[in-house]
């Protein structure tokens, strides 16, 4: 295990760095942004700050540099006679910078989000996006 890596909630003043990771991810996949980089970062930071009640960002840090991110979206669920307040979690935007991949760090990041998710409530279901997308994040060579 790499003990030089810390996984923790993102601080508000780090959201611009997280936005840059999101931007880098799109470029890595040869997707075309629909806006300029500065406009995207500004919008992303504003959106993240406005959605803290439903979207939680975890970052992976090595030597004070953010090298990965994962988001947990916590959404309300239909009430049950057994539980009036229910929620579910959706794992979103898991990303590790290319030079840090293939060493298990993506899995550690996901484990940290799952652990934080379990602390959010009573056995909330957790979902994630397409499995091939998750495989691409964890090990691009094995992506379908």
C-alpha positions as CSV (number, residue, x, y, z in Angstrom):
1,X,0.0,0.0,0.0
2,X,1.2,3.5,-0.9
3,X,1.3,5.4,2.4
4,X,2.2,8.7,0.7
5,X,-1.4,9.0,-0.6
6,X,-4.2,10.6,1.4
7,X,-7.9,10.3,0.6
8,X,-10.1,12.9,2.1
9,X,-13.1,15.2,1.3
10,X,-12.2,18.0,-1.1
11,X,-11.9,21.5,0.5
12,X,-13.9,24.3,-1.1
13,X,-10.7,26.1,-2.2
14,X,-9.6,22.9,-4.1
15,X,-12.6,22.7,-6.4
16,X,-10.8,24.5,-9.2
17,X,-8.2,21.8,-9.1
18,X,-10.9,19.1,-9.2
19,X,-12.5,21.0,-12.1
20,X,-9.1,20.8,-13.9
21,X,-9.1,17.0,-13.4
22,X,-12.6,16.8,-15.0
23,X,-11.4,18.9,-17.9
24,X,-8.3,16.7,-18.3
25,X,-10.5,13.6,-18.3
26,X,-12.6,14.9,-21.2
27,X,-9.5,15.7,-23.3
28,X,-8.0,12.3,-22.5
29,X,-11.0,10.7,-24.1
30,X,-10.7,12.9,-27.2
31,X,-14.0,14.5,-26.4
32,X,-14.6,18.1,-27.5
33,X,-15.5,20.6,-24.7
34,X,-18.5,22.8,-25.4
35,X,-17.0,25.7,-23.6
36,X,-13.6,27.2,-22.8
37,X,-11.4,26.0,-19.9
38,X,-11.7,29.1,-17.7
39,X,-15.5,29.2,-18.2
40,X,-15.8,25.5,-17.3
41,X,-13.7,25.8,-14.2
42,X,-15.7,28.8,-13.0
43,X,-19.0,27.0,-13.7
44,X,-17.8,23.7,-12.1
45,X,-16.7,25.4,-8.9
46,X,-19.9,27.4,-8.6
47,X,-22.0,24.2,-9.3
48,X,-20.0,22.1,-6.7
49,X,-20.4,24.8,-4.0
50,X,-24.2,25.0,-4.7
51,X,-24.7,21.3,-4.6
52,X,-22.8,20.3,-1.4
53,X,-26.0,18.9,0.1
54,X,-26.3,16.3,-2.6
55,X,-22.8,15.8,-4.1
56,X,-19.7,15.1,-2.1
57,X,-16.2,15.0,-3.6
58,X,-13.4,12.9,-2.3
59,X,-9.8,13.7,-3.5
60,X,-6.7,11.6,-3.5
61,X,-3.6,13.6,-2.6
62,X,0.1,12.8,-2.9
63,X,2.6,15.3,-1.6
64,X,-0.1,18.0,-1.5
65,X,-1.0,17.4,-5.2
66,X,-4.5,16.2,-6.0
67,X,-4.1,13.1,-8.2
68,X,-7.6,11.7,-8.2
69,X,-11.2,12.4,-7.4
70,X,-14.5,10.6,-6.9
71,X,-18.0,12.0,-6.3
72,X,-20.8,10.6,-4.3
73,X,-24.3,11.9,-5.2
74,X,-26.7,11.3,-2.3
75,X,-30.3,11.4,-3.6
76,X,-33.6,11.0,-1.8
77,X,-35.5,7.7,-2.2
78,X,-39.2,6.9,-2.0
79,X,-40.3,6.7,1.7
80,X,-41.0,3.3,3.1
81,X,-43.3,2.4,6.1
82,X,-40.1,1.1,7.7
83,X,-38.1,4.3,7.0
84,X,-39.6,7.7,6.2
85,X,-36.3,9.2,5.3
86,X,-34.3,7.2,2.8
87,X,-31.4,8.0,0.4
88,X,-29.3,6.2,-2.1
89,X,-25.8,7.0,-3.3
90,X,-24.4,7.2,-6.8
91,X,-20.7,6.9,-7.4
92,X,-19.7,9.4,-10.1
93,X,-16.7,10.8,-11.8
94,X,-14.0,8.5,-10.5
95,X,-10.7,9.7,-12.0
96,X,-7.0,9.1,-11.3
97,X,-4.3,11.0,-13.3
98,X,-2.6,8.8,-15.9
99,X,0.8,8.6,-14.2
100,X,-0.8,7.2,-11.0
101,X,-2.9,4.4,-12.6
102,X,-2.4,0.6,-12.4
103,X,-1.3,0.6,-8.8
104,X,-4.6,0.1,-7.1
105,X,-5.1,3.8,-6.2
106,X,-8.5,3.9,-8.1
107,X,-9.7,1.0,-6.0
108,X,-8.6,2.7,-2.8
109,X,-10.4,5.9,-3.8
110,X,-13.6,3.9,-4.5
111,X,-13.3,2.0,-1.2
112,X,-13.0,5.4,0.6
113,X,-16.1,6.7,-1.1
114,X,-18.0,3.5,-0.2
115,X,-16.8,3.8,3.5
116,X,-18.0,7.4,3.6
117,X,-21.3,6.3,2.0
118,X,-21.9,3.8,4.7
119,X,-21.6,6.5,7.3
120,X,-24.3,8.6,5.6
121,X,-27.2,6.5,6.6
122,X,-28.8,3.2,7.2
123,X,-27.7,0.8,4.5
124,X,-28.2,3.1,1.5
125,X,-27.9,1.4,-1.8
126,X,-24.9,2.5,-3.9
127,X,-24.8,2.5,-7.6
128,X,-22.2,3.4,-10.2
129,X,-22.1,4.1,-13.9
130,X,-21.3,1.7,-16.7
131,X,-18.8,-1.0,-15.6
132,X,-16.7,-0.5,-18.7
133,X,-16.3,3.2,-17.7
134,X,-15.2,2.1,-14.3
135,X,-12.8,-0.4,-15.7
136,X,-11.3,2.3,-17.9
137,X,-10.7,4.5,-14.8
138,X,-9.1,1.6,-12.8
139,X,-7.2,0.0,-15.7
140,X,-7.4,1.6,-19.2
141,X,-5.8,-1.5,-20.8
142,X,-8.8,-3.6,-19.7
143,X,-11.5,-1.3,-20.9
144,X,-14.0,-2.7,-23.3
